[in-house]
Amino acid sequence: MKNKKNKIIAQKEKMVELSNRLHEADQAKLNFYTNVSHEFRTPLTIIMGNLETLKDQGVSQLLLRNVKRSTERLFRLVNQFIDLRKYDKGELKLAISRLDIVSFTRDILESFQELANRQNIHLSLEKSEEKIFLWLDQDKTDKILYNLLSNAIKYTDSEGSVHVSFFQKEKGLELRITDTGRGISEEDQLNIFNGFFRGKETSYLTDGHGIGLSLVKALVDIQKAEIGCTSKIGSGTSFHILFKWGNLHFNEEDIAENEEIPFLHETETLPIHEIISTNLLGEEILLVEDNPELLDFLSTLLGKYYNIKTAANGKDALMKIANNTPDLIITDLMMPRMDGIEFCKAVRERLETRFVPIIILSAKTDVSSKMEGYQINIDDYIEKPFHPSLLLTRISSVLNKRQEIRKNIDNLILIPQDKRPLQKTDKIFLEKVLDILELHYSDQDFSIDNLSSEMGMSRVTFYRKIKKISGEGPGEFIRKFRMQKAATLLRENSKTIEEVCSDVGFQSLPHFRKNFKQEFGVLPSKYR
C-alpha cells in the first residue's frame, strides 16, 4: 500500500514538472513572438514616415494609399499581439469615456466602404441617425469593431452583405454585426475566441493568424461586456456584444479625466507639422538609435529645424556629450553595448547633463518599460511607429518650455560672472531649478532643503552651484522668483494683494509687502 502511494506521489510530481516545463516553453515561445512584434515597429516607423514625405512630393495618391493600407494592416497585427500579451500579463489599462456608439460605429464602418465596394459587398448601419451614449474605452472598442467588421467582410462572398444593428435592452445595449458569409460550424464556434485558433472550414480559404477574435474577447471582457456568436454553415454569422449602461461597473481609476474624448481614427492622416522657428537659437539634438535606416530618417526629418548629432548606442552617445552638451536627447531603448535605460541613468548621474531633457522613442509599449523611463525623469515616451508630425510637435513643446524658462533667467541673476554669457550646462541647471520652483512656489513650506533634494544634490553642493551661477544664495533666489511671480499676478489685476501674497507662498502680508518693496521699490498697491 505504501509503495503504491509513493508511486502515485512520484507520478503526480512528474506531471507537475511536465506541466511547468510546458508552461515555460509556452511562455518562451510567446516572449519570442512578442520580441519579434516589437522589432516590426522600427521598419514600420520608417515606412510610415517616408510615406508622408512622398505624399508632399506629389507621388501618386493611389499608390501611397495602397502602401499605407498595407502598412496599417501590418501595424494592427503587431499591436494585436502586443495587446494580447498585455492582457495576459494584466498590464492592459482602461481609459473609459462617454461616447455616442452610433456615430462611432458609423465612422469605423465608413472606413471599410472602399474595401467593400471593391469586393461588391453591401454595408449597412441601422439607426444611423440616432445617438446612443455608452461609457467605453474608445481605443479598445475601435479594435473590437475593426476586427469583427474585417472578419465579416473577409468571409463574405461578392454580392453579399454586412449589417450592423443596435438593440436597447434592460441590462445594456446589444450591438450586432451580421454577415451573409460562409458561416462557422458548431464545433468551431466553441473555440473561435481561443488564441491562434483557425477553423477547419476557413483556414485554407483565407489568410489569418487566429489572433483577432482572441483579442476581441479580451477587449470585451476587460470592459465588463459580453460577446456571443450564432452561425450556420452557408447561412452567415452574427456576432453580438452586450455593453452595459452607465459606468458604475468600472473602477474609479478606469474613468478618463475628460468625460468625452474626441477619437481620431487610425486611417486619418495628420498634416506634417510646420515649425515656425528656423532654429535661430541653434538648438542641438542628439539622436541615439542603433537602426541606421531609422537614424537617417530622423536626421533628415529633424535636420530641417535643428542641429543634429547622432550616436549608434548609449556608449557612443556618452562619449559625444562629454565635450558638448545637447539641448535635447532622443534615444531608443533596445540597443547594443548600452541600452537606453542605462544610457539615461548615466546622463542623469553626470552633473553636466543631469538636467538635459530626454525623449525616448521605443517599440516597447508595456507599462513597465514606460514606468522605468519616467522613474529616471525622462520628459516624454513615444511609441514606434509614430507620425512625424507627432514627434515634431512633442520636440517643439519640450524645447519651447525651456525657452520660456530661459526668459526668466535674466531677471533672476544679480551679477553675471564677469559679464560673460552663461555656459550651456549652467543654463540647463537653472532651467531645472525654475522648473521645480514653478511647481512649488505657492507652497509656504517649500525650503532650500526641498529644492536641493529635488535637484538630487546635497544642500552644500547646491548652495555653491547656484551661488556661483547667479551671484546669490538659494534662499534669495527663491525669494526673488516668488517676487517675480507676484509682480506678474499683480499686473494681471485679477486678484487682491492678500490673494497674491498667499499664492506666492507668503504667510504674512506685512512681510510680503516689505519684500516686494525691497525688490521693486514700491509697495504692491502702487505697482498695479
C-alpha positions as CSV (number, residue, x, y, z in Angstrom):
1,M,0.0,0.0,0.0
2,K,2.8,2.3,0.9
3,N,4.7,1.6,-2.3
4,K,1.5,2.3,-4.3
5,K,1.1,5.6,-2.5
6,N,4.7,6.6,-3.2
7,K,4.3,5.7,-6.8
8,I,1.2,7.9,-7.1
9,I,3.1,10.8,-5.5
10,A,6.0,10.3,-7.8
11,Q,3.7,10.3,-10.9
12,K,2.0,13.4,-9.6
13,E,5.3,15.2,-9.2
14,K,6.3,14.2,-12.7
15,M,3.0,15.6,-14.1
16,V,3.6,18.9,-12.2
17,E,7.1,19.1,-13.5
18,L,6.0,18.3,-17.1
19,S,3.2,20.9,-16.8
20,N,5.7,23.5,-15.6
21,R,8.1,22.7,-18.5
22,L,5.3,23.0,-21.0
23,H,4.3,26.4,-19.4
24,E,7.9,27.6,-19.6
25,A,8.1,26.5,-23.2
26,D,4.8,28.3,-24.0
27,Q,6.0,31.5,-22.3
28,A,9.3,31.4,-24.1
29,K,7.5,31.0,-27.4
30,L,5.2,33.9,-26.6
31,N,8.1,36.1,-25.5
32,F,9.9,35.3,-28.7
33,Y,6.8,36.3,-30.7
34,T,6.4,39.5,-28.6
35,N,10.0,40.5,-29.2
36,V,9.6,39.9,-33.0
37,S,6.4,42.0,-32.9
38,H,8.4,44.8,-31.3
39,E,11.1,44.5,-33.9
40,F,8.5,45.1,-36.6
41,R,7.8,48.6,-35.2
42,T,11.1,50.2,-36.2
43,P,10.8,49.4,-40.0
44,L,7.1,50.4,-39.8
45,T,8.2,53.7,-38.4
46,I,10.5,54.3,-41.4
47,I,7.8,53.2,-43.9
48,M,5.0,55.3,-42.5
49,G,7.3,58.4,-42.0
50,N,8.6,58.2,-45.6
51,L,5.0,57.9,-46.9
52,E,4.2,61.3,-45.6
53,T,7.3,62.7,-47.3
54,L,6.4,61.1,-50.6
55,K,2.9,62.5,-50.4
56,D,4.3,66.0,-50.1
57,Q,6.5,65.3,-53.2
58,G,3.5,64.6,-55.4
59,V,3.8,60.8,-55.7
60,S,0.6,59.0,-56.9
61,Q,-2.0,59.2,-54.1
62,L,-3.5,55.8,-55.2
63,L,0.0,54.2,-54.8
64,L,0.5,55.8,-51.5
65,R,-2.9,54.8,-50.2
66,N,-2.2,51.1,-51.1
67,V,1.1,51.1,-49.4
68,K,-0.3,53.0,-46.4
69,R,-3.2,50.5,-46.1
70,S,-0.8,47.5,-46.1
71,T,1.4,49.2,-43.6
72,E,-1.5,49.9,-41.3
73,R,-2.7,46.3,-41.6
74,L,0.7,45.1,-40.5
75,F,0.8,47.6,-37.7
76,R,-2.6,46.4,-36.5
77,L,-1.4,42.8,-36.5
78,V,1.7,43.7,-34.4
79,N,-0.5,45.7,-32.0
80,Q,-3.0,42.9,-31.6
81,F,-0.4,40.5,-30.5
82,I,1.2,43.0,-28.1
83,D,-2.2,43.9,-26.7
84,L,-3.0,40.2,-26.1
85,R,0.3,39.9,-24.2
86,K,-0.5,42.9,-22.1
87,Y,-3.9,41.4,-21.3
88,D,-2.4,38.1,-20.3
89,K,0.1,39.9,-18.0
90,G,-2.5,42.2,-16.5
91,E,-1.0,45.3,-18.0
92,L,-3.8,46.4,-20.3
93,K,-5.3,49.6,-18.8
94,L,-8.7,51.2,-19.4
95,A,-9.5,54.9,-20.3
96,I,-13.3,54.9,-20.1
97,S,-15.1,57.9,-21.5
98,R,-18.7,58.7,-22.7
99,L,-19.2,58.3,-26.4
100,D,-22.0,58.1,-29.0
101,I,-21.7,54.5,-30.1
102,V,-23.8,55.0,-33.2
103,S,-21.7,57.7,-34.8
104,F,-18.6,56.0,-33.5
105,T,-19.6,52.8,-35.3
106,R,-20.6,54.7,-38.4
107,D,-17.2,56.3,-38.7
108,I,-15.5,52.9,-38.5
109,L,-17.9,51.3,-40.9
110,E,-17.3,54.0,-43.4
111,S,-13.5,53.3,-43.3
112,F,-14.4,49.9,-44.8
113,Q,-16.6,51.2,-47.6
114,E,-13.8,51.3,-50.2
115,L,-12.8,47.7,-49.5
116,A,-16.5,46.6,-49.5
117,N,-17.0,48.3,-52.9
118,R,-14.0,46.5,-54.4
119,Q,-15.4,43.2,-53.2
120,N,-19.0,44.1,-54.2
121,I,-20.3,43.7,-50.6
122,H,-23.1,45.9,-49.3
123,L,-22.5,47.6,-45.9
124,S,-25.4,49.0,-43.8
125,L,-26.0,50.5,-40.4
126,E,-29.3,50.5,-38.6
127,K,-30.4,53.7,-36.7
128,S,-27.6,55.6,-38.2
129,E,-29.2,59.0,-37.4
130,E,-29.8,58.3,-33.7
131,K,-27.5,59.0,-30.7
132,I,-26.9,56.3,-28.1
133,F,-24.4,57.1,-25.4
134,L,-22.3,54.5,-23.6
135,W,-19.2,54.5,-21.3
136,L,-16.4,52.7,-23.1
137,D,-12.7,52.7,-23.8
138,Q,-12.7,54.2,-27.3
139,D,-9.4,52.7,-28.5
140,K,-10.4,49.2,-27.4
141,T,-13.9,49.5,-28.8
142,D,-12.4,50.6,-32.1
143,K,-10.2,47.5,-32.1
144,I,-13.3,45.3,-31.3
145,L,-15.4,46.7,-34.1
146,Y,-12.5,46.8,-36.6
147,N,-11.7,43.1,-36.1
148,L,-15.4,42.0,-36.3
149,L,-16.1,44.1,-39.4
150,S,-12.8,43.0,-41.0
151,N,-13.7,39.3,-40.5
152,A,-17.3,39.8,-41.7
153,I,-16.0,41.2,-45.0
154,K,-13.2,38.7,-45.3
155,Y,-15.6,35.7,-45.1
156,T,-18.4,37.2,-47.2
157,D,-18.5,36.5,-50.9
158,S,-19.3,39.0,-53.7
159,E,-22.9,40.2,-53.7
160,G,-23.2,39.5,-50.0
161,S,-23.9,42.0,-47.2
162,V,-22.7,43.0,-43.7
163,H,-25.2,44.7,-41.5
164,V,-24.7,46.5,-38.1
165,S,-27.7,46.9,-35.8
166,F,-28.4,48.1,-32.2
167,F,-30.9,46.7,-29.7
168,Q,-31.6,48.5,-26.5
169,K,-32.2,46.1,-23.6
170,E,-32.7,46.4,-19.9
171,K,-29.1,45.4,-19.0
172,G,-27.4,47.4,-21.8
173,L,-27.1,47.9,-25.5
174,E,-26.6,45.0,-27.8
175,L,-24.5,45.7,-30.9
176,R,-24.9,43.1,-33.6
177,I,-22.7,42.6,-36.7
178,T,-24.4,40.2,-39.1
179,D,-23.0,38.9,-42.4
180,T,-24.2,36.6,-45.2
181,G,-20.9,34.8,-45.4
182,R,-19.7,31.2,-45.2
183,G,-20.7,30.6,-41.6
184,I,-18.9,28.8,-38.8
185,S,-19.5,25.2,-37.8
186,E,-21.0,24.4,-34.3
187,E,-17.7,22.6,-33.4
188,D,-15.6,25.7,-34.4
189,Q,-17.9,28.1,-32.5
190,L,-16.7,26.5,-29.3
191,N,-13.1,27.6,-30.0
192,I,-13.2,30.8,-32.1
193,F,-12.2,33.0,-29.1
194,N,-9.2,30.9,-28.3
195,G,-5.8,32.3,-29.2
196,F,-4.3,31.1,-32.6
197,F,-7.4,29.0,-33.4
198,R,-8.2,28.7,-37.1
199,G,-11.5,27.0,-38.2
200,K,-11.3,23.9,-40.4
201,E,-13.7,25.4,-42.9
202,T,-11.9,28.7,-43.3
203,S,-8.1,28.2,-42.7
204,Y,-7.4,27.1,-46.2
205,L,-9.7,29.7,-47.8
206,T,-8.3,32.9,-46.4
207,D,-5.1,34.1,-44.7
208,G,-5.2,34.8,-41.0
209,H,-3.5,34.1,-37.7
210,G,-6.2,33.3,-35.2
211,I,-5.3,36.4,-33.1
212,G,-8.2,38.8,-33.9
213,L,-11.1,37.1,-32.2
214,S,-9.0,36.2,-29.2
215,L,-8.1,39.9,-28.8
216,V,-11.8,40.9,-29.3
217,K,-12.8,38.6,-26.4
218,A,-10.1,40.0,-24.2
219,L,-11.1,43.7,-25.0
220,V,-14.8,42.8,-24.4
221,D,-14.1,41.1,-21.1
222,I,-11.9,44.0,-19.8
223,Q,-14.8,46.4,-20.5
224,K,-17.2,44.2,-18.4
225,A,-19.2,43.4,-21.6
226,E,-20.4,40.1,-23.1
227,I,-19.9,38.6,-26.5
228,G,-21.5,35.7,-28.3
229,C,-21.8,34.2,-31.8
230,T,-24.6,32.5,-33.7
231,S,-23.8,31.0,-37.1
232,K,-24.6,28.2,-39.6
233,I,-22.5,26.9,-42.4
234,G,-23.6,28.5,-45.7
235,S,-26.0,31.0,-44.0
236,G,-23.7,33.6,-42.4
237,T,-22.7,34.7,-39.0
238,S,-23.8,37.1,-36.3
239,F,-21.6,38.4,-33.5
240,H,-23.4,40.2,-30.7
241,I,-21.9,42.3,-27.9
242,L,-23.8,43.5,-24.9
243,F,-22.4,46.7,-23.5
244,K,-23.7,47.7,-20.0
245,W,-25.4,51.0,-19.4
246,G,-23.7,53.7,-17.2
247,N,-20.2,53.5,-15.7
248,L,-20.7,52.1,-12.2
249,H,-19.3,48.7,-13.2
250,F,-15.9,50.3,-13.8
251,N,-13.3,51.2,-11.2
252,E,-12.8,54.9,-10.5
253,E,-9.3,54.8,-11.8
254,D,-10.5,53.4,-15.1
255,I,-12.5,56.6,-15.9
256,A,-10.7,59.1,-18.0
257,E,-10.4,62.7,-16.6
258,N,-12.4,64.2,-19.5
259,E,-15.9,62.7,-20.0
260,E,-15.8,62.9,-23.7
261,I,-12.6,62.3,-25.7
262,P,-12.6,63.1,-29.4
263,F,-11.4,60.0,-31.3
264,L,-9.1,60.2,-34.3
265,H,-9.4,57.0,-36.4
266,E,-6.1,55.4,-37.4
267,T,-6.8,55.8,-41.1
268,E,-7.0,59.5,-40.9
269,T,-3.8,61.4,-41.8
270,L,-2.2,64.3,-40.0
271,P,-0.6,67.2,-41.8
272,I,3.2,67.4,-41.4
273,H,3.8,69.8,-38.5
274,E,5.2,73.1,-39.7
275,I,7.6,74.6,-37.2
276,I,7.7,78.4,-37.5
277,S,11.1,78.6,-35.8
278,T,14.1,78.5,-38.1
279,N,16.3,77.4,-35.1
280,L,17.7,80.9,-34.6
281,L,18.8,79.7,-31.2
282,G,20.9,76.9,-32.8
283,E,19.3,74.2,-30.7
284,E,21.1,70.9,-30.9
285,I,19.5,67.4,-30.6
286,L,21.5,64.2,-30.0
287,L,19.8,61.2,-31.7
288,V,20.7,57.8,-30.2
289,E,19.5,54.9,-32.4
290,D,21.1,51.6,-33.5
291,N,19.0,51.2,-36.6
292,P,20.9,53.1,-39.4
293,E,17.8,53.5,-41.6
294,L,15.7,55.0,-38.8
295,L,18.7,57.2,-37.8
296,D,18.9,58.5,-41.3
297,F,15.1,59.1,-41.5
298,L,15.1,61.0,-38.1
299,S,18.2,63.0,-39.1
300,T,16.5,64.1,-42.3
301,L,13.2,64.9,-40.6
302,L,14.7,66.9,-37.7
303,G,17.7,68.3,-39.6
304,K,15.3,70.9,-41.3
305,Y,14.7,72.5,-37.9
306,Y,17.6,71.6,-35.5
307,N,21.3,70.9,-35.4
308,I,21.6,67.1,-35.3
309,K,24.3,64.9,-33.8
310,T,24.0,61.1,-33.9
311,A,25.2,58.0,-32.0
312,A,24.5,54.3,-32.6
313,N,24.3,53.3,-28.9
314,G,24.5,54.6,-25.4
315,K,28.3,54.3,-25.0
316,D,29.0,56.3,-28.2
317,A,26.4,58.9,-27.0
318,L,28.1,59.3,-23.7
319,M,31.4,60.0,-25.4
320,K,29.8,62.7,-27.6
321,I,28.1,64.5,-24.7
322,A,31.3,64.5,-22.6
323,N,32.6,67.5,-24.6
324,N,29.4,69.0,-25.9
325,T,26.0,69.2,-24.0
326,P,23.0,69.0,-26.4
327,D,19.7,70.9,-25.8
328,L,17.7,67.6,-26.1
329,I,18.4,63.9,-26.3
330,I,16.2,61.5,-28.2
331,T,17.1,57.8,-27.6
332,D,15.9,54.3,-28.4
333,L,15.6,51.7,-25.6
334,M,16.8,48.5,-27.1
335,M,20.4,49.0,-28.3
336,P,23.7,47.0,-28.2
337,R,26.6,47.8,-25.8
338,M,24.5,50.1,-23.7
339,D,20.7,50.2,-23.8
340,G,18.5,53.3,-23.5
341,I,17.7,52.9,-19.8
342,E,21.4,52.5,-18.8
343,F,22.3,55.5,-21.0
344,C,19.6,57.7,-19.5
345,K,20.7,56.8,-16.0
346,A,24.3,57.7,-16.9
347,V,23.1,61.0,-18.3
348,R,21.2,61.8,-15.1
349,E,24.2,60.8,-12.9
350,R,26.6,63.3,-14.6
351,L,26.3,66.8,-13.2
352,E,26.9,68.5,-16.6
353,T,24.0,66.6,-18.3
354,R,21.7,65.8,-15.3
355,F,19.0,68.2,-16.5
356,V,19.1,67.8,-20.2
357,P,15.6,66.9,-21.4
358,I,15.2,63.3,-22.8
359,I,12.6,61.8,-25.1
360,I,12.5,58.0,-25.5
361,L,11.4,56.5,-28.8
362,S,10.7,52.8,-28.4
363,A,8.9,49.8,-29.9
364,K,8.3,48.7,-26.3
365,T,4.7,49.6,-25.4
366,D,4.4,47.8,-22.0
367,V,3.6,49.8,-18.9
368,S,6.7,48.6,-17.0
369,S,9.0,50.0,-19.7
370,K,7.3,53.4,-19.6
371,M,7.4,53.5,-15.8
372,E,11.1,52.6,-15.8
373,G,11.7,55.6,-18.1
374,Y,9.7,58.1,-16.2
375,Q,11.3,56.9,-12.9
376,I,14.6,58.3,-14.2
377,N,12.9,61.6,-15.1
378,I,12.6,61.4,-18.8
379,D,10.5,64.1,-20.4
380,D,8.5,62.0,-22.9
381,Y,8.0,58.5,-24.1
382,I,6.8,58.0,-27.7
383,E,5.9,54.6,-29.1
384,K,7.0,53.4,-32.5
385,P,5.7,53.7,-35.1
386,F,4.9,57.4,-34.7
387,H,3.6,60.1,-37.0
388,P,6.4,62.6,-38.0
389,S,4.1,65.4,-37.0
390,L,3.6,64.0,-33.5
391,L,7.3,63.7,-32.9
392,L,8.0,67.3,-34.2
393,T,5.2,68.6,-32.0
394,R,6.5,66.9,-28.9
395,I,10.0,68.1,-29.5
396,S,8.8,71.6,-30.1
397,S,6.8,71.5,-26.9
398,V,9.8,70.4,-24.8
399,L,12.1,73.0,-26.2
400,N,9.6,75.8,-26.1
401,K,9.1,75.1,-22.4
402,R,12.8,75.5,-22.0
403,Q,12.8,78.8,-23.9
404,E,10.0,80.2,-21.7
405,I,12.1,79.4,-18.6
406,R,15.2,81.0,-20.2
407,K,13.3,84.3,-20.5
408,N,13.1,84.4,-16.7
409,I,16.7,83.6,-16.0
410,D,18.0,87.1,-16.7
411,N,15.5,88.6,-14.2
412,L,16.8,86.2,-11.5
413,I,20.6,86.7,-11.9
414,L,22.0,89.7,-10.0
415,I,25.7,89.6,-11.2
416,P,26.6,87.7,-14.3
417,Q,30.0,86.1,-14.0
418,D,32.4,88.8,-15.4
419,K,29.5,89.9,-17.6
420,R,30.1,86.7,-19.7
421,P,27.2,84.7,-21.1
422,L,26.2,81.6,-19.1
423,Q,27.6,78.3,-20.1
424,K,25.1,75.8,-21.6
425,T,25.4,73.5,-18.7
426,D,24.7,76.3,-16.2
427,K,21.6,77.4,-18.3
428,I,20.3,73.8,-18.2
429,F,20.9,73.7,-14.4
430,L,18.9,77.0,-13.9
431,E,16.2,75.8,-16.2
432,K,15.7,72.7,-14.0
433,V,15.7,74.9,-10.8
434,L,13.0,77.1,-12.4
435,D,11.0,74.1,-13.4
436,I,10.9,72.9,-9.8
437,L,10.1,76.4,-8.4
438,E,7.3,76.7,-10.9
439,L,5.6,73.7,-9.3
440,H,6.2,74.7,-5.7
441,Y,6.4,78.5,-5.3
442,S,3.0,78.7,-3.8
443,D,3.9,76.2,-1.1
444,Q,4.8,78.1,2.1
445,D,6.8,75.2,3.5
446,F,9.0,74.7,0.3
447,S,12.5,75.3,1.5
448,I,16.1,75.2,0.3
449,D,16.3,71.6,1.6
450,N,13.3,70.7,-0.5
451,L,14.8,72.3,-3.6
452,S,18.3,70.8,-3.2
453,S,16.7,67.4,-2.7
454,E,14.5,67.8,-5.8
455,M,17.7,68.6,-7.7
456,G,19.4,65.4,-6.4
457,M,22.2,67.4,-4.7
458,S,23.3,67.9,-1.1
459,R,22.4,71.3,0.4
460,V,26.1,72.4,0.5
461,T,26.8,71.4,-3.2
462,F,23.6,73.1,-4.3
463,Y,24.3,76.3,-2.4
464,R,27.8,76.5,-4.0
465,K,26.5,75.8,-7.5
466,I,23.7,78.3,-7.5
467,K,25.8,81.0,-5.8
468,K,28.5,80.6,-8.4
469,I,26.0,80.9,-11.3
470,S,23.6,83.6,-10.0
471,G,25.7,85.5,-7.5
472,E,23.2,84.9,-4.7
473,G,22.3,82.1,-2.3
474,P,19.4,79.8,-2.9
475,G,17.2,81.5,-0.2
476,E,17.5,84.8,-2.0
477,F,17.0,83.0,-5.4
478,I,13.7,81.5,-4.2
479,R,12.5,84.8,-2.7
480,K,13.3,86.6,-6.0
481,F,11.4,84.0,-8.0
482,R,8.4,84.5,-5.8
483,M,8.5,88.3,-6.2
484,Q,8.7,87.9,-10.0
485,K,5.6,85.7,-9.8
486,A,3.8,88.2,-7.5
487,A,4.6,91.1,-10.0
488,T,3.1,89.0,-12.8
489,L,-0.1,88.3,-10.8
490,L,-0.5,91.9,-9.8
491,R,-0.1,93.1,-13.4
492,E,-2.9,90.7,-14.4
493,N,-5.1,92.7,-11.9
494,S,-7.4,89.7,-11.3
495,K,-6.6,89.1,-7.6
496,T,-6.4,91.1,-4.4
497,I,-3.0,91.7,-2.8
498,E,-3.9,89.3,0.0
499,E,-4.6,86.6,-2.5
500,V,-1.3,87.2,-4.4
501,C,0.5,87.1,-1.1
502,S,-0.9,83.6,-0.3
503,D,-0.4,82.4,-3.9
504,V,3.3,83.1,-3.9
505,G,4.0,81.3,-0.6
506,F,4.0,84.1,2.0
507,Q,2.2,83.7,5.3
508,S,2.5,87.3,6.5
509,L,1.1,90.2,4.4
510,P,3.4,92.8,6.1
511,H,6.4,90.5,5.3
512,F,5.2,90.2,1.7
513,R,4.9,94.0,1.3
514,K,8.4,94.5,2.8
515,N,9.9,92.0,0.4
516,F,8.0,93.4,-2.6
517,K,9.1,97.0,-1.9
518,Q,12.7,95.8,-1.5
519,E,12.6,94.1,-4.9
520,F,10.7,96.7,-7.0
521,G,11.0,100.0,-4.9
522,V,7.2,100.4,-4.4
523,L,4.5,98.7,-2.4
524,P,2.3,96.2,-4.1
525,S,-0.7,98.6,-4.0
526,K,1.4,101.2,-6.1
527,Y,2.7,98.6,-8.6
528,R,-0.5,98.0,-10.4
